[in-house]
Amino acid sequence: MGTTYVAVDVETTGLDPSRDAIIEVAAVTFRGADILDEFASLVNPLIDIPPFISRLTSITDDMVADAPTIDTLRSTLRRKLGDNVLVGHNVEFDLGFLREARLGFGNRRIDTLTLASILVPEAGRFSLSALAEFLDLPRDTGRDHRALADAELTIELFLALRERALALS
């Protein structure tokens, strides 16, 4: 049957989990290339979204005003993540924000940023979008820096990197 993974991504008001907050979260459950479940939600951060973050993500204060808070989403996220292997691009960034939101986990995790630096060092740049371009992965560039699109692209990257790793053995 194979391992079940959950690609996780958050968009935030900044880089510091102790000062900044989640504004969007996504969790996409997959096994092999099969998507089993998708969850995404805007999140009311209870603080203003800095203008440069709104420009980057296209997420505005008005969009999150009536969204659930991370506290409201906590039980749903725990259920979605379960005890599956978590996959993310720079996954410790995402998990740092989820831990700050009291969503601590002992899940095994795979970081596609680390994998890419080992398996495709010739890429030179290791952002999710740069690796997608380097590996010619399908993506909707109009959805960059949105949690669901980034989680879906992370799955594509993970699968491509897994194929490269298998080819080495």
Secondary structure, 3 states (H helix, E strand, C coil): CCCCEEEEEEEECCCCCCCCCEEEEEEEEEECCEEEEEEEEECCCCCCCCHHHHHHHCCCHHHHCCCCCHHHHHHHHHHHHCCCEEEECCHHHHHHHHHHCCCCCCCCEEEHHHHHHHHCHHHCCCCHHHHHHHCCCCCCHHHCCCHHHHHHHHHHHHHHHHHHHHHHC
